[in-house]
């Protein structure tokens, strides 16, 4: 058997033959049939070798062509016993394995595959008697366990194998008659030595036994579950039939199955579905009219009404979004830019999370309507939650469902109202929340507005995690100082400052008047409001940061116009009807007739330069105002009187101002002991209006120097206004609200405004008309302020000289603005924007 053999070859897929093994299989390909015929006609020997299996190749018995790398190197030389032709036109062959051989070469050319093989001699290794007995016993036991789990084997064959006492014949009998993977059989074929072959077979059997035991366990679990479900179904059907026979109109079974169907259709997670099914099963235990059953129904109805699988597809088009924002709102340039930036980021990364915007500003400037415009531009559903006056944590998180009258929180209700799991939710007046013994709602909002936590927000009523990360939250506030710092830290604040007169005019002309005309059934051909009339409404009948009062005044004019039009059309009998009605036109001349006397007079500067009177500038919630500061000096004992409803910060500013003036006595010809011999009275007019903030410090120093200098005092220029915080060393520090203050100065007829040098970078935020009509001088020290503001010579001091004026002129800037800083007339803390 040492000489090489040249034989026809037949590669097989999924089949492995062993020596002494009789095997029959079908052959369908012509080249394989030709190889069988060639073998039958010349010695009846053929080389059978197995393909190396790959996932992409189907398992078939033979193939037309093969290369040496596609088949195993070890095969079997077999004898062709019989070749038959089947009715299906395939060839069935019966072969018997003779001995193993190693493939040397293979030729796939026509007419059939031919190979050269080298026979492999059987190993002559012998086993000791005890070793053979041990392996025989182990192999028999493993086979017995295999047969207990495997599909039924013929009993006669089973008994024959178990009674076999020869270890080699037992090995062959087991390998020939059990199902093994082709890779395992090939490994057994290639191993030489009976001991190693048996050890390998034992390993293969143990693996197969482990897999089959696992299959049996899984099958039993599936069968048990099926039996349990069938048993429950059978019992429920019996209960349903009994309930019908007893005449129950409200069938708990029908109700349960209706809820069950809805729960399964939503596709909850397994643990949530089990919880809801358990709740639904309680309906079969309670009476239909019991309070407990009603609680369960309310709970399930609320859960199932949620839009769990409903998401609104965003349509982000920043060009259309810009047009939408411009259409809905006039001005608000910074706000619109930030919103468009937000849309651009969402267009590049749709799944971005954690973008929570807080629109902060005075009432009536359009915060709520901006939120609605954002939802419209995104194409998302919109819901609004008013948080003003909310003081119970349960308003946010909901009540426990066990309480009578329990309901989910406002967040869940907003999502249910929007009918989408990714709406835009506006949290209105978030700074108006408070707390009491029932809890702190702002603490509950921490989880709602935190992108790292709100992916599994749990409402106390639902008791089911809700993903709020897909919700776009927008908050509004009038004063961010009232928002707890941890909550404010989760939001990006966008400031909406008060509208200027020009902005109010355009808003009224483009939005408010058309809206109210349509609302009152009027048209532009029946009623009109002149531009001068609009400005009169703004300046003389309203005083606000926003436009709500202005809209109400326009609505009042529309009602009066409607009344006049209807009264003309419905004249009493006997009176002639004019052929054509004149259009009702409202102008400054006839507004008094329709709205009464003017409520607010325009702020005007003094007609003369006065001693001890300085034009200060203040910020209020309705815009900037001109606030004169007055100082009176009287003989006395050094008392200082402060009036005008001044706050603590402003009182401290007055003390700083007095101390600073004491250091300037020699320079400005002030009596050094004035703080002992003179009483000072500092007053801010409109005493009923509370005032606070440090930005009146510069004005106080100027007023004190004016009143104390040169004995009789030195007048202050009436066309100069100033703002700035002062230090003990005379430095002028930055302020805020310059946009509103500058507008107030412009309206009042001021020509020059003194502002801190640190405010100079904010030049671009002032209105163009303000920059064109005001001269701004940026100052760093109080000396420059006094040089510009005081109009007369103090003995021994040249207040205004050419060099000083030149330096001051170099500090003139086109426009400045700093927002959100503590100012006179406001109790807000200074927060300079970088």
QUIRA-V882993 format. One record per residue. RES is the residue in three letters. D_FIRST is the distance of its C-alpha to the first C-alpha in Angstrom with 2 decimals. Layout:
RES D_FIRST
RES D_FIRST
This chain:
UNK 0.00
UNK 3.79
UNK 5.73
UNK 8.01
UNK 9.12
UNK 12.87
UNK 14.11
UNK 17.55
UNK 18.27
UNK 20.73
UNK 22.19
UNK 24.13
UNK 27.10
UNK 27.77
UNK 24.83
UNK 21.72
UNK 19.21
UNK 17.17
UNK 14.36
UNK 16.35
UNK 19.19
UNK 21.18
UNK 23.04
UNK 25.52
UNK 27.14
UNK 29.40
UNK 28.68
UNK 31.74
UNK 30.97
UNK 30.66
UNK 27.78
UNK 25.65
UNK 26.86
UNK 25.97
UNK 22.35
UNK 22.25
UNK 23.91
UNK 21.59
UNK 18.57
UNK 20.63
UNK 21.48
UNK 18.07
UNK 15.39
UNK 16.74
UNK 13.91
UNK 15.25
UNK 14.54
UNK 17.19
UNK 18.49
UNK 21.87
UNK 24.86
UNK 26.54
UNK 29.80
UNK 33.17
UNK 36.65
UNK 37.61
UNK 34.74
UNK 35.08
UNK 32.41
UNK 31.12
UNK 28.00
UNK 27.11
UNK 28.48
UNK 29.17
UNK 27.94
UNK 25.98
UNK 25.43
UNK 22.76
UNK 25.30
UNK 26.05
UNK 22.78
UNK 20.65
UNK 17.64
UNK 15.47
UNK 14.95
UNK 13.20
UNK 11.47
UNK 14.07
UNK 15.38
UNK 18.92
UNK 21.08
UNK 24.50
UNK 26.49
UNK 30.24
UNK 33.14
UNK 35.52
UNK 39.30
UNK 39.04
UNK 37.17
UNK 33.86
UNK 30.50
UNK 29.04
UNK 25.37
UNK 23.62
UNK 19.91
UNK 17.59
UNK 14.93
UNK 11.45
UNK 9.50
UNK 10.44
UNK 9.73
UNK 12.07
UNK 14.43
UNK 15.12
UNK 17.74
UNK 19.62
UNK 22.29
UNK 24.99
UNK 26.99
UNK 28.12
UNK 27.47
UNK 24.58
UNK 22.20
UNK 19.08
UNK 16.42
UNK 13.57
UNK 10.89
UNK 8.24
UNK 5.81
UNK 7.61
UNK 7.30
UNK 10.56
UNK 13.45
UNK 14.86
UNK 18.39
UNK 21.01
UNK 24.44
UNK 27.69
UNK 29.64
UNK 32.34
UNK 30.05
UNK 28.08
UNK 31.44
UNK 32.78
UNK 29.93
UNK 30.05
UNK 33.80
UNK 33.67
UNK 31.07
UNK 33.12
UNK 36.31
UNK 34.98
UNK 33.74
UNK 37.17
UNK 38.99
UNK 36.85
UNK 37.64
UNK 41.35
UNK 41.48
UNK 38.99
UNK 39.97
UNK 40.25
UNK 37.04
UNK 37.32
UNK 38.69
UNK 36.53
UNK 33.30
UNK 34.91
UNK 35.82
UNK 32.44
UNK 30.72
UNK 33.46
UNK 33.18
UNK 29.45
UNK 29.14
UNK 25.40
UNK 24.74
UNK 21.19
UNK 22.39
UNK 25.54
UNK 23.72
UNK 21.85
UNK 25.16
UNK 27.12
UNK 24.85
UNK 24.54
UNK 28.35
UNK 30.18
UNK 31.12
UNK 29.63
UNK 29.74
UNK 26.73
UNK 26.74
UNK 26.61
UNK 23.76
UNK 21.72
UNK 22.54
UNK 21.42
UNK 18.07
UNK 17.50
UNK 18.63
UNK 16.40
UNK 18.15
UNK 20.09
UNK 23.42
UNK 23.25
UNK 22.11
UNK 25.07
UNK 27.45
UNK 26.58
UNK 27.08
UNK 30.40
UNK 31.53
UNK 30.77
UNK 32.61
UNK 35.56
UNK 35.95
UNK 35.88
UNK 38.35
UNK 40.66
UNK 40.73
UNK 41.39
UNK 44.17
UNK 45.79
UNK 45.60
UNK 47.24
UNK 50.01
UNK 50.73
UNK 50.85
UNK 53.27
UNK 55.50
UNK 55.64
UNK 56.43
UNK 59.14
UNK 60.71
UNK 60.71
UNK 62.29
UNK 64.86
UNK 65.76
UNK 65.99
UNK 68.14
UNK 70.43
UNK 70.69
UNK 71.56
UNK 74.20
UNK 75.70
UNK 75.94
UNK 77.74
UNK 80.14
UNK 80.77
UNK 81.65
UNK 83.91
UNK 85.60
UNK 86.36
UNK 87.72
UNK 89.95
UNK 91.35
UNK 90.39
UNK 91.19
UNK 89.24
UNK 85.75
UNK 83.97
UNK 80.66
UNK 81.25
UNK 82.38
UNK 79.31
UNK 76.93
UNK 78.85
UNK 78.50
UNK 74.84
UNK 74.10
UNK 75.88
UNK 74.11
UNK 70.65
UNK 71.52
UNK 72.37
UNK 68.99
UNK 70.05
UNK 67.71
UNK 66.43
UNK 68.82
UNK 71.82
UNK 71.01
UNK 70.79
UNK 74.20
UNK 75.83
UNK 74.39
UNK 75.73
UNK 79.14
UNK 79.05
UNK 78.21
UNK 81.47
UNK 83.36
UNK 82.29
UNK 83.75
UNK 87.09
UNK 89.94
UNK 90.16
UNK 93.60
UNK 92.95
UNK 93.30
UNK 89.74
UNK 88.35
UNK 90.44
UNK 89.07
UNK 85.48
UNK 86.25
UNK 87.92
UNK 84.95
UNK 82.34
UNK 84.49
UNK 84.91
UNK 81.20
UNK 80.21
UNK 82.94
UNK 81.36
UNK 79.63
UNK 76.26
UNK 74.18
UNK 76.91
UNK 76.76
UNK 79.03
UNK 77.33
UNK 79.05
UNK 80.42
UNK 81.03
UNK 83.03
UNK 85.08
UNK 87.38
UNK 88.29
UNK 88.49
UNK 90.97
UNK 93.04
UNK 92.99
UNK 94.20
UNK 96.86
UNK 98.01
UNK 98.35
UNK 99.80
UNK 102.09
UNK 101.53
UNK 99.15
UNK 97.33
UNK 95.45
UNK 94.41
UNK 93.08
UNK 91.17
UNK 89.45
UNK 88.56
UNK 87.11
UNK 85.03
UNK 83.74
UNK 82.80
UNK 81.03
UNK 78.86
UNK 78.00
UNK 77.06
UNK 74.56
UNK 73.28
UNK 74.06
UNK 72.81
UNK 75.12
UNK 76.89
UNK 79.73
UNK 82.35
UNK 85.50
UNK 88.78
UNK 92.22
UNK 95.10
UNK 98.11
UNK 101.66
UNK 105.11
UNK 105.77
UNK 105.85
UNK 103.83
UNK 101.03
UNK 98.33
UNK 97.53
UNK 97.62
UNK 95.23
UNK 92.68
UNK 93.09
UNK 92.68
UNK 89.39
UNK 88.00
UNK 89.25
UNK 87.72
UNK 84.32
UNK 84.43
UNK 84.01
UNK 85.94
UNK 88.87
UNK 90.36
UNK 93.20
UNK 93.80
UNK 97.25
UNK 97.09
UNK 100.80
UNK 102.18
UNK 98.82
UNK 98.99
UNK 96.59
UNK 92.90
UNK 92.18
UNK 93.39
UNK 90.23
UNK 87.70
UNK 89.14
UNK 90.33
UNK 88.31
UNK 87.92
UNK 89.37
UNK 92.83
UNK 95.26
UNK 95.46
UNK 92.38
UNK 90.98
UNK 88.41
UNK 89.42
UNK 90.66
UNK 87.33
UNK 85.61
UNK 88.61
UNK 88.51
UNK 84.85
UNK 85.63
UNK 88.66
UNK 86.67
UNK 83.94
UNK 81.29
UNK 79.18
UNK 79.82
UNK 83.56
UNK 86.03
UNK 88.10
UNK 91.41
UNK 92.59
UNK 96.30
UNK 98.71
UNK 96.10
UNK 98.75
UNK 100.97
UNK 98.73
UNK 100.24
UNK 99.31
UNK 100.90
UNK 100.04
UNK 97.55
UNK 95.24
UNK 94.71
UNK 93.34
UNK 92.71
UNK 90.15
UNK 88.37
UNK 88.38
UNK 86.41
UNK 83.23
UNK 84.05
UNK 84.46
UNK 81.58
UNK 78.44
UNK 76.29
UNK 77.65
UNK 78.67
UNK 75.15
UNK 75.59
UNK 79.36
UNK 80.24
UNK 83.48
UNK 85.04
UNK 85.61
UNK 82.23
UNK 80.18
UNK 77.34
UNK 76.11
UNK 77.34
UNK 75.99
UNK 79.10
UNK 77.27
UNK 77.31
UNK 81.10
UNK 83.27
UNK 86.20
UNK 89.45
UNK 92.29
UNK 95.96
UNK 98.57
UNK 102.12
UNK 101.90
UNK 98.59
UNK 100.39
UNK 100.52
UNK 96.72
UNK 95.03
UNK 93.21
UNK 89.72
UNK 90.07
UNK 91.50
UNK 88.61
UNK 86.20
UNK 88.13
UNK 88.85
UNK 92.60
UNK 94.04
UNK 97.81
UNK 100.06
UNK 103.46
UNK 106.72
UNK 107.66
UNK 110.23
UNK 113.16
UNK 111.59
UNK 108.36
UNK 110.35
UNK 112.26
UNK 109.11
UNK 107.53
UNK 110.71
UNK 110.99
UNK 107.36
UNK 106.30
UNK 109.05
UNK 111.75
UNK 109.48
UNK 107.91
UNK 111.30
UNK 112.76
UNK 109.95
UNK 110.23
UNK 113.98
UNK 113.88
UNK 115.51
UNK 114.68
UNK 115.53
UNK 118.25
UNK 120.08
UNK 119.77
UNK 119.20
UNK 119.29
UNK 120.38
UNK 118.49
UNK 121.50
UNK 121.59
UNK 117.96
UNK 118.71
UNK 121.78
UNK 119.67
UNK 117.23
UNK 119.87
UNK 122.72
UNK 121.23
UNK 117.89
UNK 116.71
UNK 113.00
UNK 109.68
UNK 108.13
UNK 109.58
UNK 109.96
UNK 113.75
UNK 113.98
UNK 112.11
UNK 114.47
UNK 117.48
UNK 116.11
UNK 115.50
UNK 119.12
UNK 120.36
UNK 118.30
UNK 119.89
UNK 123.35
UNK 122.63
UNK 121.36
UNK 124.50
UNK 126.73
UNK 124.94
UNK 125.10
UNK 128.74
UNK 129.62
UNK 127.93
UNK 129.60
UNK 133.22
UNK 135.91
UNK 137.78
UNK 140.53
UNK 138.89
UNK 137.71
UNK 134.02
UNK 133.34
UNK 131.69
UNK 129.02
UNK 128.00
UNK 127.58
UNK 124.25
UNK 124.48
UNK 123.94
UNK 123.72
UNK 125.03
UNK 126.23
UNK 129.77
UNK 129.14
UNK 126.41
UNK 129.15
UNK 130.49
UNK 127.17
UNK 125.61
UNK 128.71
UNK 129.63
UNK 127.03
UNK 125.18
UNK 124.16
UNK 126.13
UNK 124.38
UNK 124.10
UNK 126.48
UNK 127.16
UNK 130.59
UNK 133.23
UNK 134.27
UNK 132.69
UNK 133.33
UNK 133.36
UNK 130.82
UNK 129.04
UNK 125.47
UNK 123.18
UNK 120.01
UNK 116.96
UNK 115.17
UNK 112.10
UNK 112.37
UNK 110.08
UNK 111.92
UNK 111.75
UNK 113.67
UNK 117.41
UNK 120.13
UNK 121.47
UNK 124.59
UNK 124.99
UNK 128.57
UNK 129.99
UNK 133.56
UNK 135.17
UNK 138.11
UNK 140.07
UNK 138.80
UNK 136.88
UNK 133.37
UNK 132.10
UNK 129.27
UNK 129.30
UNK 126.22
UNK 126.59
UNK 124.66
UNK 122.04
UNK 120.07
UNK 116.83
UNK 115.87
UNK 113.93
UNK 116.86
UNK 119.29
UNK 117.20
UNK 117.31
UNK 121.11
UNK 121.20
UNK 118.93
UNK 121.23
UNK 124.36
UNK 122.77
UNK 121.64
UNK 125.15
UNK 126.61
UNK 124.55
UNK 125.89
UNK 129.59
UNK 130.59
UNK 128.80
UNK 130.25
UNK 133.74
UNK 133.17
UNK 135.25
UNK 133.06
UNK 134.38
UNK 133.99
UNK 131.64
UNK 134.64
UNK 137.56
UNK 136.04
UNK 134.56
UNK 131.69
UNK 130.88
UNK 127.59
UNK 127.22
UNK 124.59
UNK 126.26
UNK 125.16
UNK 125.40
UNK 123.89
UNK 120.53
UNK 118.33
UNK 117.14
UNK 114.61
UNK 112.39
UNK 112.76
UNK 113.23
UNK 117.03
UNK 117.31
UNK 118.19
UNK 120.83
UNK 122.40
UNK 122.74
UNK 124.26
UNK 126.74
UNK 127.76
UNK 128.30
UNK 130.27
UNK 132.51
UNK 133.08
UNK 133.45
UNK 136.82
UNK 138.89
UNK 139.26
UNK 135.58
UNK 133.72
UNK 132.73
UNK 129.14
UNK 128.20
UNK 128.06
UNK 125.39
UNK 122.86
UNK 120.36
UNK 117.92
UNK 115.03
UNK 113.10
UNK 112.57
UNK 114.56
UNK 113.88
UNK 116.40
UNK 115.96
UNK 116.64
UNK 113.12
UNK 112.46
UNK 109.17
UNK 107.12
UNK 107.89
UNK 106.35
UNK 107.43
UNK 108.76
UNK 108.05
UNK 110.41
UNK 112.95
UNK 113.10
UNK 113.63
UNK 116.49
UNK 118.06
UNK 117.76
UNK 119.42
UNK 122.24
UNK 123.27
UNK 121.95
UNK 121.51
UNK 119.73
UNK 117.10
UNK 116.22
UNK 112.65
UNK 110.46
UNK 108.58
UNK 105.30
UNK 105.51
UNK 105.35
UNK 101.57
UNK 102.18
UNK 104.18
UNK 102.26
UNK 102.81
UNK 106.53
UNK 107.89
UNK 108.81
UNK 112.41
UNK 112.81
UNK 111.50
UNK 113.87
UNK 116.98
UNK 116.57
UNK 116.64
UNK 114.20
UNK 114.74
UNK 111.99
UNK 113.48
UNK 112.16
UNK 115.43
UNK 118.52
UNK 120.71
UNK 119.39
UNK 120.06
UNK 123.67
UNK 124.24
UNK 123.30
UNK 124.78
UNK 128.22
UNK 130.85
UNK 133.74
UNK 134.33
UNK 134.37
UNK 136.83
UNK 135.07
UNK 131.77
UNK 130.68
UNK 128.35
UNK 127.42
UNK 127.20
UNK 125.51
UNK 122.62
UNK 121.81
UNK 121.95
UNK 119.66
UNK 117.10
UNK 117.39
UNK 116.94
UNK 113.71
UNK 112.41
UNK 113.28
UNK 110.16
UNK 109.57
UNK 108.31
UNK 106.71
UNK 105.15
UNK 103.53
UNK 102.67
UNK 102.56
UNK 104.78
UNK 107.62
UNK 110.86
UNK 114.50
UNK 114.81
UNK 111.29
UNK 109.92
UNK 106.40
UNK 104.76
UNK 104.13
UNK 100.54
UNK 100.36
UNK 97.70
UNK 95.53
